[in-house]
Amino acid sequence: MNRFANLADKQPKDDMPAEPVSPAANPQIPPSRVGRKAISGYFLPELSLAMHTCARRNGLSLQDLMAEAFNDVLRKYGESPIGS
């Protein structure tokens, strides 16, 4: 049985808001993250070091370098690049 099968049957608790709280209303979320979603993965330490080194050598943040790489993959597979 799928471990998520019964989630649709659960009713929200009375003490929880019916709608999710807007990230903009939460002062703990930096403005640079509002409207964005994290993408993560587990890679070899060598790849992590290579990505950080490449970003630093080219004056980019790791996030900017990853966005460039993801856009290149999207182009390779015929999708439109999204941006950062």
PDB file of N, CA, C and O in Angstrom, chain B, residues numbered from 101:
ATOM      1  N   MET B 101       0.838  -1.185   0.000  1.00  0.00           N
ATOM      2  CA  MET B 101       0.000   0.000   0.000  1.00  0.00           C
ATOM      3  C   MET B 101       0.878   1.241   0.000  1.00  0.00           C
ATOM      4  O   MET B 101       1.904   1.292   0.679  1.00  0.00           O
ATOM      5  N   ASN B 102       0.468   2.227  -0.758  1.00  0.00           N
ATOM      6  CA  ASN B 102       1.199   3.482  -0.839  1.00  0.00           C
ATOM      7  C   ASN B 102       1.136   4.204   0.499  1.00  0.00           C
ATOM      8  O   ASN B 102       0.058   4.356   1.073  1.00  0.00           O
ATOM      9  N   ARG B 103       2.282   4.650   0.996  1.00  0.00           N
ATOM     10  CA  ARG B 103       2.296   5.284   2.312  1.00  0.00           C
ATOM     11  C   ARG B 103       1.596   6.636   2.327  1.00  0.00           C
ATOM     12  O   ARG B 103       1.347   7.183   3.402  1.00  0.00           O
ATOM     13  N   PHE B 104       1.274   7.189   1.157  1.00  0.00           N
ATOM     14  CA  PHE B 104       0.586   8.469   1.086  1.00  0.00           C
ATOM     15  C   PHE B 104      -0.898   8.309   0.746  1.00  0.00           C
ATOM     16  O   PHE B 104      -1.607   9.305   0.599  1.00  0.00           O
ATOM     17  N   ALA B 105      -1.371   7.077   0.621  1.00  0.00           N
ATOM     18  CA  ALA B 105      -2.736   6.825   0.168  1.00  0.00           C
ATOM     19  C   ALA B 105      -3.785   7.431   1.093  1.00  0.00           C
ATOM     20  O   ALA B 105      -4.821   7.902   0.623  1.00  0.00           O
ATOM     21  N   ASN B 106      -3.537   7.425   2.385  1.00  0.00           N
ATOM     22  CA  ASN B 106      -4.567   7.903   3.307  1.00  0.00           C
ATOM     23  C   ASN B 106      -4.496   9.404   3.579  1.00  0.00           C
ATOM     24  O   ASN B 106      -5.300   9.912   4.361  1.00  0.00           O
ATOM     25  N   LEU B 107      -3.578  10.119   2.970  1.00  0.00           N
ATOM     26  CA  LEU B 107      -3.468  11.551   3.219  1.00  0.00           C
ATOM     27  C   LEU B 107      -4.693  12.321   2.735  1.00  0.00           C
ATOM     28  O   LEU B 107      -5.096  13.296   3.370  1.00  0.00           O
ATOM     29  N   ALA B 108      -5.282  11.904   1.636  1.00  0.00           N
ATOM     30  CA  ALA B 108      -6.443  12.603   1.099  1.00  0.00           C
ATOM     31  C   ALA B 108      -7.644  12.464   2.018  1.00  0.00           C
ATOM     32  O   ALA B 108      -8.540  13.307   1.993  1.00  0.00           O
ATOM     33  N   ASP B 109      -7.678  11.421   2.824  1.00  0.00           N
ATOM     34  CA  ASP B 109      -8.812  11.180   3.711  1.00  0.00           C
ATOM     35  C   ASP B 109      -8.734  11.968   5.012  1.00  0.00           C
ATOM     36  O   ASP B 109      -9.737  12.094   5.714  1.00  0.00           O
ATOM     37  N   LYS B 110      -7.583  12.488   5.338  1.00  0.00           N
ATOM     38  CA  LYS B 110      -7.421  13.191   6.608  1.00  0.00           C
ATOM     39  C   LYS B 110      -8.052  14.577   6.536  1.00  0.00           C
ATOM     40  O   LYS B 110      -7.932  15.275   5.529  1.00  0.00           O
ATOM     41  N   GLN B 111      -8.717  14.960   7.605  1.00  0.00           N
ATOM     42  CA  GLN B 111      -9.327  16.272   7.720  1.00  0.00           C
ATOM     43  C   GLN B 111      -8.332  17.225   8.375  1.00  0.00           C
ATOM     44  O   GLN B 111      -7.575  16.804   9.249  1.00  0.00           O
ATOM     45  N   PRO B 112      -8.313  18.492   7.979  1.00  0.00           N
ATOM     46  CA  PRO B 112      -7.412  19.441   8.637  1.00  0.00           C
ATOM     47  C   PRO B 112      -7.815  19.644  10.088  1.00  0.00           C
ATOM     48  O   PRO B 112      -8.999  19.617  10.423  1.00  0.00           O
ATOM     49  N   LYS B 113      -6.827  19.848  10.945  1.00  0.00           N
ATOM     50  CA  LYS B 113      -7.094  20.097  12.358  1.00  0.00           C
ATOM     51  C   LYS B 113      -7.684  21.487  12.510  1.00  0.00           C
ATOM     52  O   LYS B 113      -7.404  22.387  11.718  1.00  0.00           O
ATOM     53  N   ASP B 114      -8.512  21.652  13.550  1.00  0.00           N
ATOM     54  CA  ASP B 114      -9.143  22.949  13.794  1.00  0.00           C
ATOM     55  C   ASP B 114      -8.135  24.033  14.137  1.00  0.00           C
ATOM     56  O   ASP B 114      -8.358  25.207  13.843  1.00  0.00           O
ATOM     57  N   ASP B 115      -7.007  23.640  14.769  1.00  0.00           N
ATOM     58  CA  ASP B 115      -6.040  24.648  15.173  1.00  0.00           C
ATOM     59  C   ASP B 115      -5.105  25.059  14.039  1.00  0.00           C
ATOM     60  O   ASP B 115      -4.298  25.973  14.213  1.00  0.00           O
ATOM     61  N   MET B 116      -5.194  24.407  12.888  1.00  0.00           N
ATOM     62  CA  MET B 116      -4.358  24.757  11.746  1.00  0.00           C
ATOM     63  C   MET B 116      -5.158  25.612  10.773  1.00  0.00           C
ATOM     64  O   MET B 116      -6.344  25.356  10.568  1.00  0.00           O
ATOM     65  N   PRO B 117      -4.534  26.628  10.166  1.00  0.00           N
ATOM     66  CA  PRO B 117      -5.263  27.455   9.203  1.00  0.00           C
ATOM     67  C   PRO B 117      -5.673  26.633   7.982  1.00  0.00           C
ATOM     68  O   PRO B 117      -4.961  25.717   7.570  1.00  0.00           O
ATOM     69  N   ALA B 118      -6.830  26.972   7.408  1.00  0.00           N
ATOM     70  CA  ALA B 118      -7.337  26.245   6.249  1.00  0.00           C
ATOM     71  C   ALA B 118      -6.465  26.494   5.026  1.00  0.00           C
ATOM     72  O   ALA B 118      -6.294  25.602   4.195  1.00  0.00           O
ATOM     73  N   GLU B 119      -5.906  27.709   4.906  1.00  0.00           N
ATOM     74  CA  GLU B 119      -5.049  28.048   3.777  1.00  0.00           C
ATOM     75  C   GLU B 119      -3.617  28.188   4.260  1.00  0.00           C
ATOM     76  O   GLU B 119      -3.383  28.624   5.387  1.00  0.00           O
ATOM     77  N   PRO B 120      -2.654  27.823   3.421  1.00  0.00           N
ATOM     78  CA  PRO B 120      -1.257  28.002   3.832  1.00  0.00           C
ATOM     79  C   PRO B 120      -0.932  29.477   4.045  1.00  0.00           C
ATOM     80  O   PRO B 120      -1.462  30.351   3.358  1.00  0.00           O
ATOM     81  N   VAL B 121      -0.066  29.730   4.994  1.00  0.00           N
ATOM     82  CA  VAL B 121       0.345  31.097   5.280  1.00  0.00           C
ATOM     83  C   VAL B 121       1.276  31.567   4.163  1.00  0.00           C
ATOM     84  O   VAL B 121       2.170  30.834   3.741  1.00  0.00           O
ATOM     85  N   SER B 122       1.062  32.771   3.698  1.00  0.00           N
ATOM     86  CA  SER B 122       1.885  33.339   2.637  1.00  0.00           C
ATOM     87  C   SER B 122       3.324  33.485   3.107  1.00  0.00           C
ATOM     88  O   SER B 122       3.562  33.982   4.208  1.00  0.00           O
ATOM     89  N   PRO B 123       4.305  33.055   2.282  1.00  0.00           N
ATOM     90  CA  PRO B 123       5.697  33.220   2.681  1.00  0.00           C
ATOM     91  C   PRO B 123       6.062  34.686   2.925  1.00  0.00           C
ATOM     92  O   PRO B 123       6.928  34.977   3.750  1.00  0.00           O
ATOM     93  N   ALA B 124       5.413  35.604   2.219  1.00  0.00           N
ATOM     94  CA  ALA B 124       5.704  37.020   2.403  1.00  0.00           C
ATOM     95  C   ALA B 124       5.298  37.489   3.797  1.00  0.00           C
ATOM     96  O   ALA B 124       5.857  38.455   4.316  1.00  0.00           O
ATOM     97  N   ALA B 125       4.327  36.808   4.402  1.00  0.00           N
ATOM     98  CA  ALA B 125       3.860  37.187   5.731  1.00  0.00           C
ATOM     99  C   ALA B 125       4.782  36.649   6.826  1.00  0.00           C
ATOM    100  O   ALA B 125       4.669  37.060   7.981  1.00  0.00           O
ATOM    101  N   ASN B 126       5.684  35.744   6.482  1.00  0.00           N
ATOM    102  CA  ASN B 126       6.590  35.165   7.461  1.00  0.00           C
ATOM    103  C   ASN B 126       7.904  35.940   7.439  1.00  0.00           C
ATOM    104  O   ASN B 126       8.630  35.885   6.446  1.00  0.00           O
ATOM    105  N   PRO B 127       8.227  36.663   8.517  1.00  0.00           N
ATOM    106  CA  PRO B 127       9.448  37.468   8.511  1.00  0.00           C
ATOM    107  C   PRO B 127      10.733  36.642   8.523  1.00  0.00           C
ATOM    108  O   PRO B 127      11.811  37.191   8.300  1.00  0.00           O
ATOM    109  N   GLN B 128      10.643  35.338   8.777  1.00  0.00           N
ATOM    110  CA  GLN B 128      11.832  34.489   8.801  1.00  0.00           C
ATOM    111  C   GLN B 128      12.280  34.087   7.400  1.00  0.00           C
ATOM    112  O   GLN B 128      13.417  33.648   7.227  1.00  0.00           O
ATOM    113  N   ILE B 129      11.428  34.223   6.410  1.00  0.00           N
ATOM    114  CA  ILE B 129      11.780  33.866   5.031  1.00  0.00           C
ATOM    115  C   ILE B 129      12.378  35.091   4.349  1.00  0.00           C
ATOM    116  O   ILE B 129      11.715  36.122   4.237  1.00  0.00           O
ATOM    117  N   PRO B 130      13.636  34.988   3.890  1.00  0.00           N
ATOM    118  CA  PRO B 130      14.247  36.144   3.219  1.00  0.00           C
ATOM    119  C   PRO B 130      13.479  36.506   1.955  1.00  0.00           C
ATOM    120  O   PRO B 130      12.978  35.618   1.264  1.00  0.00           O
ATOM    121  N   PRO B 131      13.380  37.780   1.645  1.00  0.00           N
ATOM    122  CA  PRO B 131      12.657  38.203   0.439  1.00  0.00           C
ATOM    123  C   PRO B 131      13.182  37.533  -0.835  1.00  0.00           C
ATOM    124  O   PRO B 131      12.420  37.316  -1.777  1.00  0.00           O
ATOM    125  N   SER B 132      14.478  37.203  -0.868  1.00  0.00           N
ATOM    126  CA  SER B 132      15.045  36.573  -2.060  1.00  0.00           C
ATOM    127  C   SER B 132      14.503  35.170  -2.294  1.00  0.00           C
ATOM    128  O   SER B 132      14.669  34.625  -3.386  1.00  0.00           O
ATOM    129  N   ARG B 133      13.857  34.571  -1.291  1.00  0.00           N
ATOM    130  CA  ARG B 133      13.321  33.213  -1.441  1.00  0.00           C
ATOM    131  C   ARG B 133      11.817  33.182  -1.662  1.00  0.00           C
ATOM    132  O   ARG B 133      11.259  32.119  -1.934  1.00  0.00           O
ATOM    133  N   VAL B 134      11.154  34.319  -1.552  1.00  0.00           N
ATOM    134  CA  VAL B 134       9.709  34.364  -1.748  1.00  0.00           C
ATOM    135  C   VAL B 134       9.399  34.034  -3.202  1.00  0.00           C
ATOM    136  O   VAL B 134       9.992  34.613  -4.113  1.00  0.00           O
ATOM    137  N   GLY B 135       8.488  33.120  -3.419  1.00  0.00           N
ATOM    138  CA  GLY B 135       8.104  32.718  -4.766  1.00  0.00           C
ATOM    139  C   GLY B 135       9.059  31.743  -5.417  1.00  0.00           C
ATOM    140  O   GLY B 135       8.970  31.499  -6.621  1.00  0.00           O
ATOM    141  N   ARG B 136       9.964  31.185  -4.646  1.00  0.00           N
ATOM    142  CA  ARG B 136      10.942  30.225  -5.178  1.00  0.00           C
ATOM    143  C   ARG B 136      10.813  28.901  -4.454  1.00  0.00           C
ATOM    144  O   ARG B 136      10.280  28.838  -3.346  1.00  0.00           O
ATOM    145  N   LYS B 137      11.298  27.850  -5.078  1.00  0.00           N
ATOM    146  CA  LYS B 137      11.241  26.510  -4.514  1.00  0.00           C
ATOM    147  C   LYS B 137      12.630  25.893  -4.565  1.00  0.00           C
ATOM    148  O   LYS B 137      13.332  26.002  -5.570  1.00  0.00           O
ATOM    149  N   ALA B 138      13.019  25.246  -3.474  1.00  0.00           N
ATOM    150  CA  ALA B 138      14.337  24.613  -3.403  1.00  0.00           C
ATOM    151  C   ALA B 138      14.358  23.321  -4.217  1.00  0.00           C
ATOM    152  O   ALA B 138      13.381  22.573  -4.248  1.00  0.00           O
ATOM    153  N   ILE B 139      15.485  23.078  -4.871  1.00  0.00           N
ATOM    154  CA  ILE B 139      15.746  21.815  -5.563  1.00  0.00           C
ATOM    155  C   ILE B 139      17.057  21.298  -4.989  1.00  0.00           C
ATOM    156  O   ILE B 139      18.055  22.018  -4.969  1.00  0.00           O
ATOM    157  N   SER B 140      17.059  20.070  -4.528  1.00  0.00           N
ATOM    158  CA  SER B 140      18.293  19.554  -3.933  1.00  0.00           C
ATOM    159  C   SER B 140      18.555  18.129  -4.385  1.00  0.00           C
ATOM    160  O   SER B 140      17.672  17.461  -4.924  1.00  0.00           O
ATOM    161  N   GLY B 141      19.761  17.680  -4.162  1.00  0.00           N
ATOM    162  CA  GLY B 141      20.156  16.324  -4.493  1.00  0.00           C
ATOM    163  C   GLY B 141      21.412  15.967  -3.723  1.00  0.00           C
ATOM    164  O   GLY B 141      22.060  16.837  -3.141  1.00  0.00           O
ATOM    165  N   TYR B 142      21.749  14.711  -3.721  1.00  0.00           N
ATOM    166  CA  TYR B 142      22.944  14.233  -3.039  1.00  0.00           C
ATOM    167  C   TYR B 142      23.961  13.801  -4.089  1.00  0.00           C
ATOM    168  O   TYR B 142      23.683  12.948  -4.932  1.00  0.00           O
ATOM    169  N   PHE B 143      25.144  14.408  -4.022  1.00  0.00           N
ATOM    170  CA  PHE B 143      26.179  14.166  -5.014  1.00  0.00           C
ATOM    171  C   PHE B 143      27.496  13.850  -4.322  1.00  0.00           C
ATOM    172  O   PHE B 143      27.643  14.035  -3.113  1.00  0.00           O
ATOM    173  N   LEU B 144      28.446  13.372  -5.107  1.00  0.00           N
ATOM    174  CA  LEU B 144      29.768  13.096  -4.565  1.00  0.00           C
ATOM    175  C   LEU B 144      30.408  14.390  -4.069  1.00  0.00           C
ATOM    176  O   LEU B 144      30.177  15.454  -4.644  1.00  0.00           O
ATOM    177  N   PRO B 145      31.206  14.308  -3.010  1.00  0.00           N
ATOM    178  CA  PRO B 145      31.886  15.511  -2.517  1.00  0.00           C
ATOM    179  C   PRO B 145      32.744  16.177  -3.595  1.00  0.00           C
ATOM    180  O   PRO B 145      32.886  17.399  -3.604  1.00  0.00           O
ATOM    181  N   GLU B 146      33.310  15.387  -4.492  1.00  0.00           N
ATOM    182  CA  GLU B 146      34.138  15.943  -5.570  1.00  0.00           C
ATOM    183  C   GLU B 146      33.314  16.838  -6.503  1.00  0.00           C
ATOM    184  O   GLU B 146      33.801  17.870  -6.964  1.00  0.00           O
ATOM    185  N   LEU B 147      32.078  16.443  -6.776  1.00  0.00           N
ATOM    186  CA  LEU B 147      31.221  17.262  -7.633  1.00  0.00           C
ATOM    187  C   LEU B 147      30.854  18.557  -6.917  1.00  0.00           C
ATOM    188  O   LEU B 147      30.839  19.624  -7.531  1.00  0.00           O
ATOM    189  N   SER B 148      30.563  18.469  -5.640  1.00  0.00           N
ATOM    190  CA  SER B 148      30.247  19.662  -4.860  1.00  0.00           C
ATOM    191  C   SER B 148      31.416  20.646  -4.885  1.00  0.00           C
ATOM    192  O   SER B 148      31.227  21.840  -5.114  1.00  0.00           O
ATOM    193  N   LEU B 149      32.613  20.139  -4.649  1.00  0.00           N
ATOM    194  CA  LEU B 149      33.804  20.994  -4.663  1.00  0.00           C
ATOM    195  C   LEU B 149      34.013  21.607  -6.043  1.00  0.00           C
ATOM    196  O   LEU B 149      34.319  22.793  -6.155  1.00  0.00           O
ATOM    197  N   ALA B 150      33.848  20.802  -7.096  1.00  0.00           N
ATOM    198  CA  ALA B 150      34.030  21.301  -8.463  1.00  0.00           C
ATOM    199  C   ALA B 150      33.018  22.398  -8.788  1.00  0.00           C
ATOM    200  O   ALA B 150      33.374  23.394  -9.418  1.00  0.00           O
ATOM    201  N   MET B 151      31.772  22.230  -8.370  1.00  0.00           N
ATOM    202  CA  MET B 151      30.744  23.242  -8.631  1.00  0.00           C
ATOM    203  C   MET B 151      31.036  24.532  -7.871  1.00  0.00           C
ATOM    204  O   MET B 151      30.932  25.624  -8.431  1.00  0.00           O
ATOM    205  N   HIS B 152      31.402  24.408  -6.601  1.00  0.00           N
ATOM    206  CA  HIS B 152      31.735  25.593  -5.807  1.00  0.00           C
ATOM    207  C   HIS B 152      32.954  26.317  -6.384  1.00  0.00           C
ATOM    208  O   HIS B 152      32.976  27.545  -6.455  1.00  0.00           O
ATOM    209  N   THR B 153      33.962  25.552  -6.792  1.00  0.00           N
ATOM    210  CA  THR B 153      35.171  26.134  -7.353  1.00  0.00           C
ATOM    211  C   THR B 153      34.865  26.847  -8.668  1.00  0.00           C
ATOM    212  O   THR B 153      35.332  27.963  -8.897  1.00  0.00           O
ATOM    213  N   CYS B 154      34.087  26.206  -9.525  1.00  0.00           N
ATOM    214  CA  CYS B 154      33.719  26.804 -10.813  1.00  0.00           C
ATOM    215  C   CYS B 154      32.935  28.097 -10.598  1.00  0.00           C
ATOM    216  O   CYS B 154      33.192  29.100 -11.264  1.00  0.00           O
ATOM    217  N   ALA B 155      31.997  28.073  -9.688  1.00  0.00           N
ATOM    218  CA  ALA B 155      31.201  29.273  -9.405  1.00  0.00           C
ATOM    219  C   ALA B 155      32.098  30.406  -8.927  1.00  0.00           C
ATOM    220  O   ALA B 155      31.970  31.542  -9.385  1.00  0.00           O
ATOM    221  N   ARG B 156      33.001  30.098  -8.014  1.00  0.00           N
ATOM    222  CA  ARG B 156      33.877  31.133  -7.458  1.00  0.00           C
ATOM    223  C   ARG B 156      34.819  31.700  -8.521  1.00  0.00           C
ATOM    224  O   ARG B 156      35.030  32.911  -8.586  1.00  0.00           O
ATOM    225  N   ARG B 157      35.380  30.826  -9.347  1.00  0.00           N
ATOM    226  CA  ARG B 157      36.298  31.284 -10.411  1.00  0.00           C
ATOM    227  C   ARG B 157      35.610  32.194 -11.412  1.00  0.00           C
ATOM    228  O   ARG B 157      36.239  33.077 -11.997  1.00  0.00           O
ATOM    229  N   ASN B 158      34.325  31.978 -11.605  1.00  0.00           N
ATOM    230  CA  ASN B 158      33.586  32.756 -12.593  1.00  0.00           C
ATOM    231  C   ASN B 158      32.766  33.891 -11.973  1.00  0.00           C
ATOM    232  O   ASN B 158      31.972  34.536 -12.657  1.00  0.00           O
ATOM    233  N   GLY B 159      32.966  34.126 -10.681  1.00  0.00           N
ATOM    234  CA  GLY B 159      32.277  35.229 -10.012  1.00  0.00           C
ATOM    235  C   GLY B 159      30.780  35.050  -9.900  1.00  0.00           C
ATOM    236  O   GLY B 159      30.028  36.024  -9.907  1.00  0.00           O
ATOM    237  N   LEU B 160      30.344  33.800  -9.797  1.00  0.00           N
ATOM    238  CA  LEU B 160      28.920  33.496  -9.693  1.00  0.00           C
ATOM    239  C   LEU B 160      28.616  32.883  -8.337  1.00  0.00           C
ATOM    240  O   LEU B 160      29.503  32.364  -7.660  1.00  0.00           O
ATOM    241  N   SER B 161      27.360  32.952  -7.956  1.00  0.00           N
ATOM    242  CA  SER B 161      26.935  32.193  -6.786  1.00  0.00           C
ATOM    243  C   SER B 161      26.687  30.758  -7.243  1.00  0.00           C
ATOM    244  O   SER B 161      26.484  30.505  -8.431  1.00  0.00           O
ATOM    245  N   LEU B 162      26.705  29.838  -6.313  1.00  0.00           N
ATOM    246  CA  LEU B 162      26.415  28.446  -6.660  1.00  0.00           C
ATOM    247  C   LEU B 162      25.009  28.344  -7.245  1.00  0.00           C
ATOM    248  O   LEU B 162      24.784  27.579  -8.183  1.00  0.00           O
ATOM    249  N   GLN B 163      24.074  29.098  -6.707  1.00  0.00           N
ATOM    250  CA  GLN B 163      22.700  29.079  -7.209  1.00  0.00           C
ATOM    251  C   GLN B 163      22.637  29.549  -8.659  1.00  0.00           C
ATOM    252  O   GLN B 163      21.920  28.961  -9.469  1.00  0.00           O
ATOM    253  N   ASP B 164      23.379  30.601  -8.992  1.00  0.00           N
ATOM    254  CA  ASP B 164      23.393  31.075 -10.385  1.00  0.00           C
ATOM    255  C   ASP B 164      24.005  30.036 -11.319  1.00  0.00           C
ATOM    256  O   ASP B 164      23.515  29.828 -12.429  1.00  0.00           O
ATOM    257  N   LEU B 165      25.078  29.385 -10.867  1.00  0.00           N
ATOM    258  CA  LEU B 165      25.724  28.357 -11.679  1.00  0.00           C
ATOM    259  C   LEU B 165      24.782  27.173 -11.897  1.00  0.00           C
ATOM    260  O   LEU B 165      24.708  26.627 -12.998  1.00  0.00           O
ATOM    261  N   MET B 166      24.067  26.782 -10.847  1.00  0.00           N
ATOM    262  CA  MET B 166      23.114  25.677 -10.961  1.00  0.00           C
ATOM    263  C   MET B 166      21.960  26.045 -11.894  1.00  0.00           C
ATOM    264  O   MET B 166      21.504  25.205 -12.669  1.00  0.00           O
ATOM    265  N   ALA B 167      21.484  27.290 -11.829  1.00  0.00           N
ATOM    266  CA  ALA B 167      20.407  27.719 -12.724  1.00  0.00           C
ATOM    267  C   ALA B 167      20.868  27.642 -14.177  1.00  0.00           C
ATOM    268  O   ALA B 167      20.113  27.224 -15.054  1.00  0.00           O
ATOM    269  N   GLU B 168      22.111  28.048 -14.423  1.00  0.00           N
ATOM    270  CA  GLU B 168      22.667  27.963 -15.774  1.00  0.00           C
ATOM    271  C   GLU B 168      22.733  26.504 -16.241  1.00  0.00           C
ATOM    272  O   GLU B 168      22.389  26.191 -17.381  1.00  0.00           O
ATOM    273  N   ALA B 169      23.176  25.625 -15.351  1.00  0.00           N
ATOM    274  CA  ALA B 169      23.264  24.199 -15.704  1.00  0.00           C
ATOM    275  C   ALA B 169      21.881  23.609 -15.967  1.00  0.00           C
ATOM    276  O   ALA B 169      21.699  22.854 -16.922  1.00  0.00           O
ATOM    277  N   PHE B 170      20.907  23.951 -15.123  1.00  0.00           N
ATOM    278  CA  PHE B 170      19.547  23.429 -15.311  1.00  0.00           C
ATOM    279  C   PHE B 170      18.957  23.938 -16.622  1.00  0.00           C
ATOM    280  O   PHE B 170      18.283  23.191 -17.331  1.00  0.00           O
ATOM    281  N   ASN B 171      19.207  25.202 -16.946  1.00  0.00           N
ATOM    282  CA  ASN B 171      18.718  25.745 -18.217  1.00  0.00           C
ATOM    283  C   ASN B 171      19.360  25.045 -19.405  1.00  0.00           C
ATOM    284  O   ASN B 171      18.696  24.803 -20.413  1.00  0.00           O
ATOM    285  N   ASP B 172      20.651  24.715 -19.297  1.00  0.00           N
ATOM    286  CA  ASP B 172      21.329  23.967 -20.361  1.00  0.00           C
ATOM    287  C   ASP B 172      20.696  22.590 -20.551  1.00  0.00           C
ATOM    288  O   ASP B 172      20.535  22.133 -21.682  1.00  0.00           O
ATOM    289  N   VAL B 173      20.340  21.934 -19.461  1.00  0.00           N
ATOM    290  CA  VAL B 173      19.685  20.618 -19.545  1.00  0.00           C
ATOM    291  C   VAL B 173      18.309  20.759 -20.184  1.00  0.00           C
ATOM    292  O   VAL B 173      17.925  19.939 -21.019  1.00  0.00           O
ATOM    293  N   LEU B 174      17.567  21.788 -19.801  1.00  0.00           N
ATOM    294  CA  LEU B 174      16.247  22.004 -20.408  1.00  0.00           C
ATOM    295  C   LEU B 174      16.370  22.216 -21.915  1.00  0.00           C
ATOM    296  O   LEU B 174      15.596  21.650 -22.687  1.00  0.00           O
ATOM    297  N   ARG B 175      17.339  23.027 -22.335  1.00  0.00           N
ATOM    298  CA  ARG B 175      17.558  23.236 -23.774  1.00  0.00           C
ATOM    299  C   ARG B 175      17.916  21.927 -24.472  1.00  0.00           C
ATOM    300  O   ARG B 175      17.418  21.640 -25.561  1.00  0.00           O
ATOM    301  N   LYS B 176      18.777  21.142 -23.844  1.00  0.00           N
ATOM    302  CA  LYS B 176      19.213  19.868 -24.430  1.00  0.00           C
ATOM    303  C   LYS B 176      18.031  18.964 -24.717  1.00  0.00           C
ATOM    304  O   LYS B 176      18.026  18.253 -25.722  1.00  0.00           O
ATOM    305  N   TYR B 177      17.024  18.978 -23.843  1.00  0.00           N
ATOM    306  CA  TYR B 177      15.869  18.099 -24.000  1.00  0.00           C
ATOM    307  C   TYR B 177      14.677  18.798 -24.643  1.00  0.00           C
ATOM    308  O   TYR B 177      13.549  18.314 -24.557  1.00  0.00           O
ATOM    309  N   GLY B 178      14.930  19.951 -25.296  1.00  0.00           N
ATOM    310  CA  GLY B 178      13.885  20.611 -26.058  1.00  0.00           C
ATOM    311  C   GLY B 178      12.893  21.424 -25.249  1.00  0.00           C
ATOM    312  O   GLY B 178      11.819  21.761 -25.747  1.00  0.00           O
ATOM    313  N   GLU B 179      13.230  21.740 -24.023  1.00  0.00           N
ATOM    314  CA  GLU B 179      12.343  22.564 -23.191  1.00  0.00           C
ATOM    315  C   GLU B 179      12.848  23.996 -23.199  1.00  0.00           C
ATOM    316  O   GLU B 179      14.014  24.248 -23.503  1.00  0.00           O
ATOM    317  N   SER B 180      11.980  24.925 -22.868  1.00  0.00           N
ATOM    318  CA  SER B 180      12.370  26.331 -22.784  1.00  0.00           C
ATOM    319  C   SER B 180      13.102  26.581 -21.465  1.00  0.00           C
ATOM    320  O   SER B 180      12.660  26.124 -20.411  1.00  0.00           O
ATOM    321  N   PRO B 181      14.212  27.301 -21.524  1.00  0.00           N
ATOM    322  CA  PRO B 181      14.899  27.634 -20.276  1.00  0.00           C
ATOM    323  C   PRO B 181      14.028  28.578 -19.448  1.00  0.00           C
ATOM    324  O   PRO B 181      13.292  29.395 -20.001  1.00  0.00           O
ATOM    325  N   ILE B 182      14.112  28.465 -18.138  1.00  0.00           N
ATOM    326  CA  ILE B 182      13.247  29.219 -17.240  1.00  0.00           C
ATOM    327  C   ILE B 182      13.947  30.460 -16.704  1.00  0.00           C
ATOM    328  O   ILE B 182      13.312  31.506 -16.569  1.00  0.00           O
ATOM    329  N   GLY B 183      15.221  30.372 -16.399  1.00  0.00           N
ATOM    330  CA  GLY B 183      15.941  31.478 -15.790  1.00  0.00           C
ATOM    331  C   GLY B 183      16.255  31.151 -14.346  1.00  0.00           C
ATOM    332  O   GLY B 183      16.111  30.007 -13.915  1.00  0.00           O
ATOM    333  N   SER B 184      16.686  32.161 -13.594  1.00  0.00           N
ATOM    334  CA  SER B 184      17.070  31.910 -12.208  1.00  0.00           C
ATOM    335  C   SER B 184      16.059  32.417 -11.226  1.00  0.00           C
ATOM    336  O   SER B 184      16.248  32.277 -10.018  1.00  0.00           O
TER     337      SER B 184
END
